[in-house]
Amino acid sequence: MLTVVAASAFPAGAVDPAVTAAADRAADWLESEQQPDGGFELAAFPGFETSDAVLAIAMAAQTGAVWSAGEALAAIEALTYGGPGGPTPIDALDDWVTGGINAGEAAKLVLLVIEPLGLDPTDFGPSHTDVFSILYPSGTCAGGPDLSGTYFYEKLSLGLATKLLCGAVDPAVVPLVRAAQRPDGAWNNLGDPTLTTDLGDEVDVTSIATQVLLASGAAWDDPAVLRALGYLVTMQDPTGAFRSYGEADPNATAMAMLVIAAAGFDPTASCWRDTVAPARVGTPYGDPEAWSLGRQQPDGRVVSPNDGYGVNSFATSQSVQGWLRTWVPITRATGAPDCRAVPTPRFTG
């Protein structure tokens, strides 16, 4: 039986007006980069950018204290390339889906587009694709998701999508995640706990893997969660940025902010760090949100160390998600300490 988790169940919360303004500028830039097919694939790699851009624009469109799927959908449907009647981002995603996607790619679509926009996962886009059945070939949650032919990162996306579609992270996913954690607390894209040398994208993978555990019901102080946060401490620069492939990176920073929030902490404050690395209590803390906001250009775009390979929308889209922290993370742990009794200097440069 299909049990869709209502989008309105996720609180939007209070956001600093300066952050809201930055998100609005970023959304404006994203909209200016819409492609003739209605999507946002600036890197010309189908399925890479459009879903994240849709979620970023939908998050920036929120005006209330709780998530509004109606506002999210209206913002996306208004983006008709070339004027009224032109293709929308949904049209571009429909083209991608009908070209053939696996269960992991379908999970990304559920997490970033279908559920936040309040769409029907059994009837997506102009082609009326049953995306639910791509994830669940049996047509029911009880039949379990299709994990075959998916990369480890896609399995993580599947975990979060199953939470949204069926009310719980599928039990087949959780042991895979736990078994793949390295001794230092990180996960890598291969899901190989014996590979101790960083591949470069461990912050991203560690973020979503930990979010899967938290969405499955793990507490903020679950040993796997604490080890993951401990790893993130080692990957944060004094500026507040988190590293990817050895460089301060807006995408890694956004993903780190999301998992810190999912664990029940405020990523702009040091409490999460001080909780898992008590020797750091009282030392300066770099605010990742402030660092990320500082990467935004006057036109709204967020610069990335990868821009030399060609500017795309990914850094800007994920930065908006990290700043606003509304639809994602999809769950937040309760009970984490707030540490307000121990003031810590903050570096916001």
N, C-alpha and C positions, 0 to 999 in steps of 0.2 A: 504493500500500500504506500502510495506517495504521500509524504507528510512535509509540505513546504513550510519552513520557518518564516514567519511573517517578518518583513523588513522593518516594520514599525517597532519590533521588539528591541531594536538596537538603538540606544540613546545617542543623540548627536552631541549632547553636552555643551558646556560653555567653552568657547574658543576666543583667545585674545584677538581683539579687533585688528591688530597689526598682522597677525597670522591670516585672518580672514581676508584682509586686503591683498596680501601676498598670494593667497590661493586664487583670488579673483583675477589678478594679473596673469597668473600662470594659466588659468583656464582660458583667458582671452587669447594668450599666445597659442595655446593648443588649438583653439578653434580657428585661428588664422592659418594654421598649417594643415587644415583638412585637405585631403587629396581628392582627385576627381571621382574616385569610386565611393567616396563618403567616409573613408577610413583615415587612419593616421600612420600608415606604414611608411615613414620617411626613409627608413633603411631598406625598404623594398623586400622585407622578409615577412611573408604572410603569417599573421597570427602573433607577431612579436609585440607590437605597440598598441594596436587599436583598443584592445580590452582594457588595458591600464589607463589609456587616455579617457575612455568612456567613464570609468569609475572616478577618475580625478575630476572631470567636469561635473559629474553627478554629485560628488561630495561638495564641490564648491557651490553648487546650486542650492544647497540646503539652507533653509531660513528659520527653522523651528528647533525646538528642544529635543525632538525625537526624529528618527529617520523617516523621510517621506519618499516612498517609491514614486508617488505621483510627480513630485518636483524633479526627481532624478530622471524619470522618463521624459517629462516635458522638455528638460534641458537638452536631452539627446535628440529627441524628435525634431527640435527646432533647428538642428544643424543639417540643413539641406544644401549640399554643394551646388553653387551656381544659382541659388534662388529657390523659390517654392517649387515643389515637385522634384527637386534634385535628389540624388542619393544621400542617405543618412548613414551614420556609423553602423546602424543595424543592417543596412543593405550590404555594406562591406563585409561585416561579420557573417552574414548569411552566405555570401559568395565563398568565404573561407570554409565555412562548415560544409557546404554542399560539395566542396572539392575533396572532402574526406578528412576527418579528424579522428584521433584515437580518444580513448577514455580520459587520458590525462589532459589533453587539450580541451575536451568537453568540460572537464572539471574547472579549468581556468575560466571558461566562459560562464559557467554557473556562478562561480565565486565573485567575479568582477563585473558581470553584466546582467545575467538573467535574474538572479536573486535581488540585487540592489535596485533594479529597475522594475521589479514586480512582474516580470514576464513569466509566461507559462513554459516550463522546461520541456513539456511534451509537445509544444507547438511553437517553435522558435522561428521568427523571421518570415519573410515573404514565401519561403519554400516550405514552411510549416514542418520543420525538422523536429523529430522526437529526440532531443538531446538527452533526456533522462534515460532512454533506452541504450544510448551509446555508453553511458556509465554503467547502467544496470541492464544487461541484455535480457534478463528474465522479465523485465518490466516491473519488478517489485524490489523494495528495499531488502526484503528477506533473502532474496536471491544473491545478494552480495555484488559489489562492483567488479568490473572487469579490470584486473590488475596486469593482465598479460600484455606484453609489448609496450610497457610504459617504463620510462626512466624513473630513477629514485625521486627526483624532484617532482615529477608528475604524480607519483604515488602520494606525495605530501599534499599536492593540490587536491587529489582525490579525497584525502582524509577530511579536508575542510569542506569540500563540496558535499560529502555524505552527511556531515553535520547539518548543513543547511537544508538538504533535500529530505533527509530521513530522521532528523532530530538527534542523531548521535553519530560520532565518528565510527565508521565501520570497524568492528572488532578485528578484522584481518589486517588493518593498517597499523594499529597501535604497536603490536609486537615487532613489526618490521622497523618502525621508527626507533623503538627502544634499543633493539639489537644493533642498530647502525651507529649509535653514538660513540664517539671516540673517548678514550680515557680523559682527554683534556676538556671534554664537554662539547666539542664541536661535532658537526655533521658535514660531510662533503657531498658533492654532487653524485658521486658513485655509490653512496651509501655503504662505504667500505670503512669499518672502524679500525682496520689494521693499517690503513694508509695514514701515517702520522704527519707527513709533509703536506702543508697546505697547498691546495690547488689554486687558491686565490679568491674563490667565491664562498668561502665558508661562512661568512657573516650572513649572507642571504639565506643559505641553506639552513643554517642553525636557527635563524629567525623563524622560518616557516615550519621546521620540524618541531620546535618548541611550541609554536602556536597549535600544532596538531595535538600535542600531548595535553596542553591546557584545555583545548576544546573537547578533549575526550574525558575531562573531569579531573585531570591532575591538579594538585594544589600548587600554590605559588612556591611552597617550600618542598615540593617533590625533589628528591635528589637529582634527577635528570635535569629539571628546570634550573636548579641552583648551579649545577655544573655548567650548563649552557650560559647562564648569566656570567659566571666566572670567566668563561672563555671570552665573552664579549668585552669584559674589562681589559683583557690583554690586547684587544683589537681597536681600542679607542685611543685617539691622539689627544694630547693636552688641549687642542683647540675644541674638542668635542666630536670631531669627525670620526667615523669608523672607516676602516681600510678594506679595500678590495684590490687584489693583485698588487699589494704593496703601496697603494696610493689612497689618500683621503678621497672618499667617493660618496656622492649624494645618494645613490641607490642603496649602498650598504648602510649609510646613515639612516635613511628612511626605514629600511627593514629592521634595523636595530631599535629605533624608536617604537615601532609597532610591537615588537615582542616584549620590550620592557613594559609597555602599556598593558599588553595581554597578561603579563605576570602580576599586574595590579599596582605597578609603580608609575611615578611621573618621570618620564625620561629627561625632563629639563632640570631635575634635581638629582642630587648624588645618592639618595637613599638606596637605590637598587645596587649601586656599586659598593657602598659602604656595608650593605648587608652581606654580600658574598665575598667581599675583600675588606674585612674590618681594619686591616693595617692601613687602609687609605682614608679612614675617618679623619676629618679635619684638614685634608689636603685639598688644594684647588680642584674644582670640577669644571670641565669644559662642557658647555651646554650644546648638545647636538642640534637642537632646533635652531638656536641662534646661528650656529655655523652654517647650517643648511640654508637658512634665510639669507645669509650673507653671500650665497652663491647665485642668487637671483639677479638677473640683468634688468635694466630699465624696461625692456620689452616684455618681461615676464618669464623669459626662459631661464632655466637653471643650468648653469654650465657644468660640464662633466669632464674628467680627465680623458674620456674616450672621444671627445669632440673632434680630435685630430683625424679620426677614422670616418668622420661625417656626422653632422649634427642629426640627432633623432629626438623623438619626443619622450623617451623612456625616463630620463633623469628628471624631467619636469613633472611627469605624471606621478612617479613614485614619490617625489618630494612632497607633492600636494597630499598624497595619502599619509605620509609620515607626519606632516604638519597638523592635519585636521584630526586624524585618528578617530573617525566616526564609524563608517561602515566596517572598515577593518581597524583593529582586529575584531573578529566576529564574536569572540568571547573575552571576558576579563576575569581573572582570578580575584577573589576577595580575601581579606585578612592580612595582606602584606603590610609590614610596618611603614610608617611615614617619616620617621626619624626627625621630626621637626624640633625635637628637644636638643638636637646636635647640629647647630648651624655650620654649614660648610661654604667656604668662599666659592663663588662661581666666576668662571672666566667665560665671557660671552663674545670674544673677538673672533 
